[in-house]
Amino acid sequence: MSAERLLHELEQLHRTRHETFLYGSDDALRRHTERTTELEAEYLRRFPVRMVTASRTRSGARARETAARIEATPS
């Protein structure tokens, strides 16, 4: 599978995850989970050193939450 196709498949799986979780049959959810795991493992195998956005780490998330609280606090 090409890298472009792999990314497309992953995007599609991530886009449909919530609906499958809420409304899919047990078999559909199991298959969705298996396929997601397979493709994510393949992505990580191909791209072990990928760009990680600082804001997507735990410390980045905490910084966003702190900034949002400060912004929401009346002066």
Biopython code that builds the backbone (N, CA, C, O; Angstrom):
import numpy as np
from Bio.PDB.StructureBuilder import StructureBuilder

atoms = [
    (1, "MET", "N", (0.854, -1.170, 0.000)),
    (1, "MET", "CA", (0.000, 0.000, 0.000)),
    (1, "MET", "C", (0.906, 1.240, 0.000)),
    (1, "MET", "O", (1.883, 1.313, 0.745)),
    (2, "SER", "N", (0.566, 2.188, -0.832)),
    (2, "SER", "CA", (1.361, 3.416, -0.885)),
    (2, "SER", "C", (1.158, 4.232, 0.390)),
    (2, "SER", "O", (0.165, 4.063, 1.098)),
    (3, "ALA", "N", (2.104, 5.109, 0.669)),
    (3, "ALA", "CA", (1.993, 5.975, 1.849)),
    (3, "ALA", "C", (0.743, 6.845, 1.747)),
    (3, "ALA", "O", (0.056, 7.078, 2.741)),
    (4, "GLU", "N", (0.460, 7.317, 0.549)),
    (4, "GLU", "CA", (-0.734, 8.158, 0.343)),
    (4, "GLU", "C", (-2.007, 7.372, 0.658)),
    (4, "GLU", "O", (-2.916, 7.890, 1.307)),
    (5, "ARG", "N", (-2.068, 6.139, 0.204)),
    (5, "ARG", "CA", (-3.245, 5.288, 0.457)),
    (5, "ARG", "C", (-3.366, 4.957, 1.946)),
    (5, "ARG", "O", (-4.466, 4.951, 2.499)),
    (6, "LEU", "N", (-2.237, 4.685, 2.586)),
    (6, "LEU", "CA", (-2.228, 4.398, 4.018)),
    (6, "LEU", "C", (-2.802, 5.576, 4.804)),
    (6, "LEU", "O", (-3.644, 5.389, 5.682)),
    (7, "LEU", "N", (-2.350, 6.777, 4.489)),
    (7, "LEU", "CA", (-2.871, 7.963, 5.179)),
    (7, "LEU", "C", (-4.359, 8.154, 4.913)),
    (7, "LEU", "O", (-5.112, 8.519, 5.816)),
    (8, "HIS", "N", (-4.777, 7.912, 3.692)),
    (8, "HIS", "CA", (-6.203, 8.038, 3.352)),
    (8, "HIS", "C", (-7.035, 7.045, 4.167)),
    (8, "HIS", "O", (-8.070, 7.410, 4.725)),
    (9, "GLU", "N", (-6.584, 5.803, 4.233)),
    (9, "GLU", "CA", (-7.301, 4.778, 5.000)),
    (9, "GLU", "C", (-7.372, 5.146, 6.480)),
    (9, "GLU", "O", (-8.420, 4.994, 7.107)),
    (10, "LEU", "N", (-6.263, 5.629, 7.038)),
    (10, "LEU", "CA", (-6.258, 6.036, 8.447)),
    (10, "LEU", "C", (-7.202, 7.209, 8.691)),
    (10, "LEU", "O", (-7.934, 7.224, 9.681)),
    (11, "GLU", "N", (-7.187, 8.184, 7.798)),
    (11, "GLU", "CA", (-8.096, 9.325, 7.944)),
    (11, "GLU", "C", (-9.545, 8.858, 7.936)),
    (11, "GLU", "O", (-10.357, 9.328, 8.734)),
    (12, "GLN", "N", (-9.869, 7.940, 7.041)),
    (12, "GLN", "CA", (-11.239, 7.426, 6.949)),
    (12, "GLN", "C", (-11.630, 6.685, 8.226)),
    (12, "GLN", "O", (-12.735, 6.868, 8.737)),
    (13, "LEU", "N", (-10.735, 5.859, 8.738)),
    (13, "LEU", "CA", (-11.021, 5.131, 9.975)),
    (13, "LEU", "C", (-11.221, 6.085, 11.146)),
    (13, "LEU", "O", (-12.147, 5.915, 11.939)),
    (14, "HIS", "N", (-10.362, 7.076, 11.254)),
    (14, "HIS", "CA", (-10.491, 8.023, 12.365)),
    (14, "HIS", "C", (-11.771, 8.844, 12.234)),
    (14, "HIS", "O", (-12.406, 9.184, 13.233)),
    (15, "ARG", "N", (-12.141, 9.156, 11.003)),
    (15, "ARG", "CA", (-13.355, 9.942, 10.770)),
    (15, "ARG", "C", (-14.613, 9.154, 11.156)),
    (15, "ARG", "O", (-15.592, 9.748, 11.608)),
    (16, "THR", "N", (-14.600, 7.844, 10.987)),
    (16, "THR", "CA", (-15.797, 7.036, 11.232)),
    (16, "THR", "C", (-15.803, 6.348, 12.600)),
    (16, "THR", "O", (-16.763, 5.649, 12.928)),
    (17, "ARG", "N", (-14.765, 6.529, 13.393)),
    (17, "ARG", "CA", (-14.639, 5.803, 14.659)),
    (17, "ARG", "C", (-15.802, 6.059, 15.617)),
    (17, "ARG", "O", (-16.387, 5.112, 16.142)),
    (18, "HIS", "N", (-16.138, 7.315, 15.848)),
    (18, "HIS", "CA", (-17.163, 7.644, 16.839)),
    (18, "HIS", "C", (-18.514, 7.032, 16.461)),
    (18, "HIS", "O", (-19.200, 6.456, 17.306)),
    (19, "GLU", "N", (-18.882, 7.158, 15.213)),
    (19, "GLU", "CA", (-20.164, 6.605, 14.767)),
    (19, "GLU", "C", (-20.175, 5.079, 14.883)),
    (19, "GLU", "O", (-21.181, 4.495, 15.286)),
    (20, "THR", "N", (-19.068, 4.439, 14.533)),
    (20, "THR", "CA", (-18.980, 2.982, 14.660)),
    (20, "THR", "C", (-19.075, 2.574, 16.120)),
    (20, "THR", "O", (-19.742, 1.594, 16.451)),
    (21, "PHE", "N", (-18.417, 3.315, 16.987)),
    (21, "PHE", "CA", (-18.456, 3.024, 18.420)),
    (21, "PHE", "C", (-19.878, 3.125, 18.962)),
    (21, "PHE", "O", (-20.325, 2.254, 19.709)),
    (22, "LEU", "N", (-20.582, 4.180, 18.590)),
    (22, "LEU", "CA", (-21.928, 4.396, 19.117)),
    (22, "LEU", "C", (-22.983, 3.499, 18.487)),
    (22, "LEU", "O", (-23.870, 3.010, 19.186)),
    (23, "TYR", "N", (-22.905, 3.275, 17.181)),
    (23, "TYR", "CA", (-24.018, 2.662, 16.468)),
    (23, "TYR", "C", (-23.688, 1.368, 15.732)),
    (23, "TYR", "O", (-24.593, 0.707, 15.224)),
    (24, "GLY", "N", (-22.432, 0.999, 15.666)),
    (24, "GLY", "CA", (-22.059, -0.207, 14.931)),
    (24, "GLY", "C", (-22.327, -1.473, 15.733)),
    (24, "GLY", "O", (-22.416, -1.443, 16.960)),
    (25, "SER", "N", (-22.453, -2.573, 15.023)),
    (25, "SER", "CA", (-22.612, -3.867, 15.695)),
    (25, "SER", "C", (-21.306, -4.220, 16.406)),
    (25, "SER", "O", (-20.266, -3.609, 16.158)),
    (26, "ASP", "N", (-21.374, -5.200, 17.279)),
    (26, "ASP", "CA", (-20.162, -5.647, 17.969)),
    (26, "ASP", "C", (-19.100, -6.083, 16.967)),
    (26, "ASP", "O", (-17.917, -5.790, 17.137)),
    (27, "ASP", "N", (-19.532, -6.784, 15.921)),
    (27, "ASP", "CA", (-18.595, -7.246, 14.901)),
    (27, "ASP", "C", (-17.977, -6.066, 14.145)),
    (27, "ASP", "O", (-16.777, -6.061, 13.870)),
    (28, "ALA", "N", (-18.793, -5.076, 13.814)),
    (28, "ALA", "CA", (-18.283, -3.901, 13.105)),
    (28, "ALA", "C", (-17.270, -3.146, 13.965)),
    (28, "ALA", "O", (-16.236, -2.706, 13.463)),
    (29, "LEU", "N", (-17.560, -2.997, 15.241)),
    (29, "LEU", "CA", (-16.642, -2.300, 16.136)),
    (29, "LEU", "C", (-15.340, -3.087, 16.295)),
    (29, "LEU", "O", (-14.255, -2.506, 16.293)),
    (30, "ARG", "N", (-15.453, -4.395, 16.432)),
    (30, "ARG", "CA", (-14.256, -5.234, 16.556)),
    (30, "ARG", "C", (-13.391, -5.121, 15.304)),
    (30, "ARG", "O", (-12.175, -4.955, 15.400)),
    (31, "ARG", "N", (-14.014, -5.209, 14.136)),
    (31, "ARG", "CA", (-13.262, -5.117, 12.873)),
    (31, "ARG", "C", (-12.650, -3.731, 12.705)),
    (31, "ARG", "O", (-11.509, -3.603, 12.260)),
    (32, "HIS", "N", (-13.396, -2.706, 13.057)),
    (32, "HIS", "CA", (-12.895, -1.332, 12.960)),
    (32, "HIS", "C", (-11.657, -1.172, 13.841)),
    (32, "HIS", "O", (-10.660, -0.582, 13.425)),
    (33, "THR", "N", (-11.732, -1.697, 15.053)),
    (33, "THR", "CA", (-10.613, -1.615, 15.990)),
    (33, "THR", "C", (-9.401, -2.371, 15.452)),
    (33, "THR", "O", (-8.278, -1.871, 15.510)),
    (34, "GLU", "N", (-9.628, -3.572, 14.930)),
    (34, "GLU", "CA", (-8.532, -4.369, 14.373)),
    (34, "GLU", "C", (-7.864, -3.652, 13.207)),
    (34, "GLU", "O", (-6.637, -3.588, 13.128)),
    (35, "ARG", "N", (-8.669, -3.119, 12.311)),
    (35, "ARG", "CA", (-8.125, -2.442, 11.123)),
    (35, "ARG", "C", (-7.361, -1.188, 11.523)),
    (35, "ARG", "O", (-6.294, -0.909, 10.976)),
    (36, "THR", "N", (-7.897, -0.435, 12.468)),
    (36, "THR", "CA", (-7.213, 0.765, 12.944)),
    (36, "THR", "C", (-5.866, 0.394, 13.551)),
    (36, "THR", "O", (-4.857, 1.041, 13.270)),
    (37, "THR", "N", (-5.850, -0.633, 14.372)),
    (37, "THR", "CA", (-4.605, -1.082, 15.002)),
    (37, "THR", "C", (-3.588, -1.510, 13.951)),
    (37, "THR", "O", (-2.412, -1.157, 14.045)),
    (38, "GLU", "N", (-4.031, -2.264, 12.955)),
    (38, "GLU", "CA", (-3.139, -2.712, 11.881)),
    (38, "GLU", "C", (-2.524, -1.533, 11.134)),
    (38, "GLU", "O", (-1.311, -1.477, 10.934)),
    (39, "LEU", "N", (-3.363, -0.602, 10.728)),
    (39, "LEU", "CA", (-2.873, 0.509, 9.919)),
    (39, "LEU", "C", (-2.034, 1.490, 10.729)),
    (39, "LEU", "O", (-1.061, 2.040, 10.213)),
    (40, "GLU", "N", (-2.395, 1.715, 11.985)),
    (40, "GLU", "CA", (-1.570, 2.590, 12.824)),
    (40, "GLU", "C", (-0.198, 1.965, 13.056)),
    (40, "GLU", "O", (0.812, 2.669, 13.045)),
    (41, "ALA", "N", (-0.152, 0.652, 13.267)),
    (41, "ALA", "CA", (1.136, -0.032, 13.439)),
    (41, "ALA", "C", (1.974, 0.079, 12.168)),
    (41, "ALA", "O", (3.183, 0.299, 12.237)),
    (42, "GLU", "N", (1.342, -0.070, 11.026)),
    (42, "GLU", "CA", (2.054, 0.068, 9.754)),
    (42, "GLU", "C", (2.586, 1.487, 9.578)),
    (42, "GLU", "O", (3.720, 1.672, 9.137)),
    (43, "TYR", "N", (1.782, 2.479, 9.916)),
    (43, "TYR", "CA", (2.227, 3.874, 9.818)),
    (43, "TYR", "C", (3.450, 4.108, 10.707)),
    (43, "TYR", "O", (4.435, 4.701, 10.269)),
    (44, "LEU", "N", (3.383, 3.645, 11.944)),
    (44, "LEU", "CA", (4.505, 3.836, 12.870)),
    (44, "LEU", "C", (5.738, 3.056, 12.429)),
    (44, "LEU", "O", (6.864, 3.498, 12.658)),
    (45, "ARG", "N", (5.538, 1.910, 11.805)),
    (45, "ARG", "CA", (6.672, 1.147, 11.278)),
    (45, "ARG", "C", (7.362, 1.921, 10.155)),
    (45, "ARG", "O", (8.589, 1.975, 10.086)),
    (46, "ARG", "N", (6.559, 2.513, 9.282)),
    (46, "ARG", "CA", (7.119, 3.254, 8.148)),
    (46, "ARG", "C", (7.704, 4.601, 8.552)),
    (46, "ARG", "O", (8.691, 5.053, 7.971)),
    (47, "PHE", "N", (7.104, 5.232, 9.533)),
    (47, "PHE", "CA", (7.513, 6.583, 9.922)),
    (47, "PHE", "C", (7.827, 6.634, 11.416)),
    (47, "PHE", "O", (7.117, 7.303, 12.167)),
    (48, "PRO", "N", (8.876, 5.940, 11.860)),
    (48, "PRO", "CA", (9.177, 5.903, 13.299)),
    (48, "PRO", "C", (9.608, 7.257, 13.852)),
    (48, "PRO", "O", (9.413, 7.533, 15.036)),
    (49, "VAL", "N", (10.184, 8.091, 13.015)),
    (49, "VAL", "CA", (10.608, 9.425, 13.448)),
    (49, "VAL", "C", (9.711, 10.418, 12.724)),
    (49, "VAL", "O", (10.049, 10.930, 11.657)),
    (50, "ARG", "N", (8.566, 10.675, 13.329)),
    (50, "ARG", "CA", (7.623, 11.602, 12.705)),
    (50, "ARG", "C", (7.595, 12.902, 13.492)),
    (50, "ARG", "O", (7.980, 12.945, 14.661)),
    (51, "MET", "N", (7.138, 13.949, 12.843)),
    (51, "MET", "CA", (7.065, 15.248, 13.501)),
    (51, "MET", "C", (5.963, 15.214, 14.556)),
    (51, "MET", "O", (4.826, 14.841, 14.268)),
    (52, "VAL", "N", (6.308, 15.601, 15.760)),
    (52, "VAL", "CA", (5.335, 15.681, 16.846)),
    (52, "VAL", "C", (5.139, 17.153, 17.176)),
    (52, "VAL", "O", (6.097, 17.853, 17.505)),
    (53, "THR", "N", (3.918, 17.615, 17.091)),
    (53, "THR", "CA", (3.596, 18.998, 17.403)),
    (53, "THR", "C", (3.554, 19.165, 18.915)),
    (53, "THR", "O", (2.854, 18.427, 19.608)),
    (54, "ALA", "N", (4.300, 20.131, 19.421)),
    (54, "ALA", "CA", (4.406, 20.330, 20.872)),
    (54, "ALA", "C", (3.038, 20.500, 21.530)),
    (54, "ALA", "O", (2.832, 20.040, 22.653)),
    (55, "SER", "N", (2.116, 21.145, 20.853)),
    (55, "SER", "CA", (0.796, 21.373, 21.451)),
    (55, "SER", "C", (-0.011, 20.081, 21.582)),
    (55, "SER", "O", (-1.031, 20.064, 22.271)),
    (56, "ARG", "N", (0.429, 18.993, 20.928)),
    (56, "ARG", "CA", (-0.289, 17.724, 21.002)),
    (56, "ARG", "C", (0.279, 16.796, 22.071)),
    (56, "ARG", "O", (-0.135, 15.640, 22.165)),
    (57, "THR", "N", (1.219, 17.285, 22.876)),
    (57, "THR", "CA", (1.751, 16.502, 23.988)),
    (57, "THR", "C", (0.959, 16.839, 25.244)),
    (57, "THR", "O", (0.166, 17.780, 25.243)),
    (58, "ARG", "N", (1.166, 16.084, 26.307)),
    (58, "ARG", "CA", (0.456, 16.379, 27.564)),
    (58, "ARG", "C", (0.800, 17.767, 28.080)),
    (58, "ARG", "O", (-0.083, 18.509, 28.510)),
    (59, "SER", "N", (2.075, 18.119, 28.040)),
    (59, "SER", "CA", (2.450, 19.448, 28.538)),
    (59, "SER", "C", (1.857, 20.540, 27.657)),
    (59, "SER", "O", (1.467, 21.597, 28.154)),
    (60, "GLY", "N", (1.786, 20.295, 26.363)),
    (60, "GLY", "CA", (1.165, 21.259, 25.461)),
    (60, "GLY", "C", (-0.318, 21.415, 25.734)),
    (60, "GLY", "O", (-0.851, 22.523, 25.679)),
    (61, "ALA", "N", (-0.983, 20.311, 26.028)),
    (61, "ALA", "CA", (-2.415, 20.362, 26.351)),
    (61, "ALA", "C", (-2.642, 21.129, 27.645)),
    (61, "ALA", "O", (-3.581, 21.918, 27.747)),
    (62, "ARG", "N", (-1.778, 20.900, 28.639)),
    (62, "ARG", "CA", (-1.911, 21.638, 29.901)),
    (62, "ARG", "C", (-1.694, 23.132, 29.674)),
    (62, "ARG", "O", (-2.387, 23.958, 30.267)),
    (63, "ALA", "N", (-0.747, 23.475, 28.830)),
    (63, "ALA", "CA", (-0.493, 24.889, 28.535)),
    (63, "ALA", "C", (-1.709, 25.518, 27.861)),
    (63, "ALA", "O", (-2.061, 26.659, 28.162)),
    (64, "ARG", "N", (-2.357, 24.782, 26.948)),
    (64, "ARG", "CA", (-3.572, 25.294, 26.294)),
    (64, "ARG", "C", (-4.676, 25.512, 27.308)),
    (64, "ARG", "O", (-5.366, 26.531, 27.268)),
    (65, "GLU", "N", (-4.851, 24.555, 28.225)),
    (65, "GLU", "CA", (-5.891, 24.679, 29.253)),
    (65, "GLU", "C", (-5.626, 25.880, 30.148)),
    (65, "GLU", "O", (-6.546, 26.629, 30.475)),
    (66, "THR", "N", (-4.384, 26.064, 30.542)),
    (66, "THR", "CA", (-4.021, 27.205, 31.390)),
    (66, "THR", "C", (-4.284, 28.509, 30.659)),
    (66, "THR", "O", (-4.849, 29.440, 31.234)),
    (67, "ALA", "N", (-3.880, 28.586, 29.403)),
    (67, "ALA", "CA", (-4.097, 29.799, 28.615)),
    (67, "ALA", "C", (-5.586, 30.085, 28.460)),
    (67, "ALA", "O", (-6.004, 31.242, 28.525)),
    (68, "ALA", "N", (-6.390, 29.045, 28.256)),
    (68, "ALA", "CA", (-7.837, 29.231, 28.110)),
    (68, "ALA", "C", (-8.452, 29.736, 29.409)),
    (68, "ALA", "O", (-9.333, 30.595, 29.387)),
    (69, "ARG", "N", (-7.988, 29.203, 30.549)),
    (69, "ARG", "CA", (-8.511, 29.672, 31.842)),
    (69, "ARG", "C", (-8.145, 31.132, 32.070)),
    (69, "ARG", "O", (-8.974, 31.918, 32.529)),
    (70, "ILE", "N", (-6.919, 31.494, 31.755)),
    (70, "ILE", "CA", (-6.482, 32.883, 31.940)),
    (70, "ILE", "C", (-7.310, 33.804, 31.052)),
    (70, "ILE", "O", (-7.747, 34.872, 31.481)),
    (71, "GLU", "N", (-7.517, 33.378, 29.814)),
    (71, "GLU", "CA", (-8.290, 34.195, 28.876)),
    (71, "GLU", "C", (-9.744, 34.336, 29.322)),
    (71, "GLU", "O", (-10.361, 35.376, 29.092)),
    (72, "ALA", "N", (-10.293, 33.308, 29.952)),
    (72, "ALA", "CA", (-11.691, 33.328, 30.380)),
    (72, "ALA", "C", (-11.897, 34.061, 31.700)),
    (72, "ALA", "O", (-13.031, 34.381, 32.058)),
    (73, "THR", "N", (-10.820, 34.331, 32.424)),
    (73, "THR", "CA", (-10.927, 35.016, 33.712)),
    (73, "THR", "C", (-11.148, 36.505, 33.475)),
    (73, "THR", "O", (-10.356, 37.149, 32.786)),
    (74, "PRO", "N", (-12.229, 37.060, 34.045)),
    (74, "PRO", "CA", (-12.476, 38.498, 33.873)),
    (74, "PRO", "C", (-11.357, 39.319, 34.525)),
    (74, "PRO", "O", (-10.831, 38.952, 35.576)),
    (75, "SER", "N", (-11.013, 40.419, 33.889)),
    (75, "SER", "CA", (-9.954, 41.276, 34.444)),
    (75, "SER", "C", (-10.519, 42.323, 35.355)),
    (75, "SER", "O", (-9.771, 43.130, 35.908)),
]
sb = StructureBuilder()
sb.init_structure("model")
sb.init_model(0)
sb.init_chain("A")
sb.init_seg("    ")
for serial, (resi, resn, name, xyz) in enumerate(atoms, 1):
    if name == "N":
        sb.init_residue(resn, " ", resi, " ")
    sb.init_atom(name, np.array(xyz, "f"), 0.0, 1.0, " ", f" {name:<3s}", serial, name[0])
structure = sb.get_structure()
